[in-house]
């Protein structure tokens, strides 16, 4: 990235979009101070960031149960029925007593996301959170994020999911960003208009030069 500059405000719901390899995950890692960079990154007072990465499941403790994983994260602010929340992520009945070590990759991903949402973060950075989720779990997560009162950075290829949650779209491409104050579908229309104007401007320039 060169000349990268943008500001996120409280309650912004931002989608990071772009082709695979464009740098979306790298940009999220810069925001988290997990990648080296030159320049200045300023975080607001009392900003508390929760991060869900595609490999988040690898950090779960394998020796405890599904329910114990959430019990270890509960705070006074959580105010949530753990079994109900686990049920929303398809852990019901005896599933909650399974050791984390015996869960499938998809089950671990769902549990890692469930664990993250328990903490009262005021900023969430979510990298492909709907991977490994079925429709029911995606709908639950979508509804939860709609009600969420903090800021969100969302990396996803699910256009319906992005449209439902975000109000701003940052396109990552060619080592820079294009910032659109619009949800995903509207961004596509604005992007098309921008490209058409650029093409026309280039044609006019070439005509003038010739």
Secondary structure as a PSIPRED ss2 file (coil, helix, strand):
# PSIPRED VFORMAT (PSIPRED V4.0)

   1 X C   1.000  0.000  0.000
   2 X C   1.000  0.000  0.000
   3 X C   1.000  0.000  0.000
   4 X C   1.000  0.000  0.000
   5 X C   1.000  0.000  0.000
   6 X C   1.000  0.000  0.000
   7 X C   1.000  0.000  0.000
   8 X C   1.000  0.000  0.000
   9 X C   1.000  0.000  0.000
  10 X C   1.000  0.000  0.000
  11 X C   1.000  0.000  0.000
  12 X C   1.000  0.000  0.000
  13 X E   0.000  0.000  1.000
  14 X E   0.000  0.000  1.000
  15 X E   0.000  0.000  1.000
  16 X E   0.000  0.000  1.000
  17 X E   0.000  0.000  1.000
  18 X C   1.000  0.000  0.000
  19 X C   1.000  0.000  0.000
  20 X C   1.000  0.000  0.000
  21 X C   1.000  0.000  0.000
  22 X C   1.000  0.000  0.000
  23 X C   1.000  0.000  0.000
  24 X H   0.000  1.000  0.000
  25 X H   0.000  1.000  0.000
  26 X H   0.000  1.000  0.000
  27 X H   0.000  1.000  0.000
  28 X H   0.000  1.000  0.000
  29 X H   0.000  1.000  0.000
  30 X H   0.000  1.000  0.000
  31 X H   0.000  1.000  0.000
  32 X C   1.000  0.000  0.000
  33 X C   1.000  0.000  0.000
  34 X C   1.000  0.000  0.000
  35 X C   1.000  0.000  0.000
  36 X C   1.000  0.000  0.000
  37 X C   1.000  0.000  0.000
  38 X C   1.000  0.000  0.000
  39 X C   1.000  0.000  0.000
  40 X C   1.000  0.000  0.000
  41 X C   1.000  0.000  0.000
  42 X C   1.000  0.000  0.000
  43 X C   1.000  0.000  0.000
  44 X C   1.000  0.000  0.000
  45 X C   1.000  0.000  0.000
  46 X C   1.000  0.000  0.000
  47 X C   1.000  0.000  0.000
  48 X C   1.000  0.000  0.000
  49 X E   0.000  0.000  1.000
  50 X E   0.000  0.000  1.000
  51 X E   0.000  0.000  1.000
  52 X E   0.000  0.000  1.000
  53 X C   1.000  0.000  0.000
  54 X C   1.000  0.000  0.000
  55 X C   1.000  0.000  0.000
  56 X H   0.000  1.000  0.000
  57 X H   0.000  1.000  0.000
  58 X H   0.000  1.000  0.000
  59 X H   0.000  1.000  0.000
  60 X C   1.000  0.000  0.000
  61 X C   1.000  0.000  0.000
  62 X C   1.000  0.000  0.000
  63 X C   1.000  0.000  0.000
  64 X C   1.000  0.000  0.000
  65 X E   0.000  0.000  1.000
  66 X H   0.000  1.000  0.000
  67 X H   0.000  1.000  0.000
  68 X H   0.000  1.000  0.000
  69 X H   0.000  1.000  0.000
  70 X H   0.000  1.000  0.000
  71 X H   0.000  1.000  0.000
  72 X C   1.000  0.000  0.000
  73 X C   1.000  0.000  0.000
  74 X C   1.000  0.000  0.000
  75 X C   1.000  0.000  0.000
  76 X C   1.000  0.000  0.000
  77 X C   1.000  0.000  0.000
  78 X C   1.000  0.000  0.000
  79 X C   1.000  0.000  0.000
  80 X C   1.000  0.000  0.000
  81 X C   1.000  0.000  0.000
  82 X H   0.000  1.000  0.000
  83 X H   0.000  1.000  0.000
  84 X H   0.000  1.000  0.000
  85 X H   0.000  1.000  0.000
  86 X H   0.000  1.000  0.000
  87 X H   0.000  1.000  0.000
  88 X H   0.000  1.000  0.000
  89 X C   1.000  0.000  0.000
  90 X C   1.000  0.000  0.000
  91 X C   1.000  0.000  0.000
  92 X C   1.000  0.000  0.000
  93 X H   0.000  1.000  0.000
  94 X H   0.000  1.000  0.000
  95 X H   0.000  1.000  0.000
  96 X H   0.000  1.000  0.000
  97 X H   0.000  1.000  0.000
  98 X C   1.000  0.000  0.000
  99 X E   0.000  0.000  1.000
 100 X H   0.000  1.000  0.000
 101 X H   0.000  1.000  0.000
 102 X H   0.000  1.000  0.000
 103 X C   1.000  0.000  0.000
 104 X C   1.000  0.000  0.000
 105 X H   0.000  1.000  0.000
 106 X H   0.000  1.000  0.000
 107 X H   0.000  1.000  0.000
 108 X H   0.000  1.000  0.000
 109 X H   0.000  1.000  0.000
 110 X H   0.000  1.000  0.000
 111 X H   0.000  1.000  0.000
 112 X H   0.000  1.000  0.000
 113 X H   0.000  1.000  0.000
 114 X H   0.000  1.000  0.000
 115 X H   0.000  1.000  0.000
 116 X H   0.000  1.000  0.000
 117 X H   0.000  1.000  0.000
 118 X H   0.000  1.000  0.000
 119 X C   1.000  0.000  0.000
 120 X C   1.000  0.000  0.000
 121 X C   1.000  0.000  0.000
 122 X C   1.000  0.000  0.000
 123 X E   0.000  0.000  1.000
 124 X E   0.000  0.000  1.000
 125 X E   0.000  0.000  1.000
 126 X E   0.000  0.000  1.000
 127 X E   0.000  0.000  1.000
 128 X C   1.000  0.000  0.000
 129 X C   1.000  0.000  0.000
 130 X C   1.000  0.000  0.000
 131 X C   1.000  0.000  0.000
 132 X C   1.000  0.000  0.000
 133 X C   1.000  0.000  0.000
 134 X C   1.000  0.000  0.000
 135 X H   0.000  1.000  0.000
 136 X H   0.000  1.000  0.000
 137 X H   0.000  1.000  0.000
 138 X H   0.000  1.000  0.000
 139 X H   0.000  1.000  0.000
 140 X H   0.000  1.000  0.000
 141 X H   0.000  1.000  0.000
 142 X H   0.000  1.000  0.000
 143 X H   0.000  1.000  0.000
 144 X H   0.000  1.000  0.000
 145 X H   0.000  1.000  0.000
 146 X H   0.000  1.000  0.000
 147 X H   0.000  1.000  0.000
 148 X C   1.000  0.000  0.000
 149 X C   1.000  0.000  0.000
 150 X C   1.000  0.000  0.000
 151 X E   0.000  0.000  1.000
 152 X E   0.000  0.000  1.000
 153 X E   0.000  0.000  1.000
 154 X E   0.000  0.000  1.000
 155 X E   0.000  0.000  1.000
 156 X C   1.000  0.000  0.000
 157 X C   1.000  0.000  0.000
 158 X C   1.000  0.000  0.000
 159 X H   0.000  1.000  0.000
 160 X H   0.000  1.000  0.000
 161 X H   0.000  1.000  0.000
 162 X H   0.000  1.000  0.000
 163 X H   0.000  1.000  0.000
 164 X H   0.000  1.000  0.000
 165 X H   0.000  1.000  0.000
 166 X C   1.000  0.000  0.000
 167 X C   1.000  0.000  0.000
 168 X E   0.000  0.000  1.000
 169 X E   0.000  0.000  1.000
 170 X E   0.000  0.000  1.000
 171 X E   0.000  0.000  1.000
 172 X E   0.000  0.000  1.000
 173 X E   0.000  0.000  1.000
 174 X C   1.000  0.000  0.000
 175 X C   1.000  0.000  0.000
 176 X E   0.000  0.000  1.000
 177 X E   0.000  0.000  1.000
 178 X E   0.000  0.000  1.000
 179 X E   0.000  0.000  1.000
 180 X E   0.000  0.000  1.000
 181 X C   1.000  0.000  0.000
 182 X C   1.000  0.000  0.000
 183 X C   1.000  0.000  0.000
 184 X H   0.000  1.000  0.000
 185 X H   0.000  1.000  0.000
 186 X H   0.000  1.000  0.000
 187 X H   0.000  1.000  0.000
 188 X H   0.000  1.000  0.000
 189 X H   0.000  1.000  0.000
 190 X H   0.000  1.000  0.000
 191 X H   0.000  1.000  0.000
 192 X H   0.000  1.000  0.000
 193 X H   0.000  1.000  0.000
 194 X H   0.000  1.000  0.000
 195 X H   0.000  1.000  0.000
 196 X H   0.000  1.000  0.000
 197 X H   0.000  1.000  0.000
 198 X H   0.000  1.000  0.000
 199 X H   0.000  1.000  0.000
 200 X H   0.000  1.000  0.000
 201 X H   0.000  1.000  0.000
 202 X H   0.000  1.000  0.000
 203 X H   0.000  1.000  0.000
 204 X H   0.000  1.000  0.000
 205 X H   0.000  1.000  0.000
 206 X H   0.000  1.000  0.000
 207 X H   0.000  1.000  0.000
 208 X H   0.000  1.000  0.000
 209 X H   0.000  1.000  0.000
 210 X C   1.000  0.000  0.000
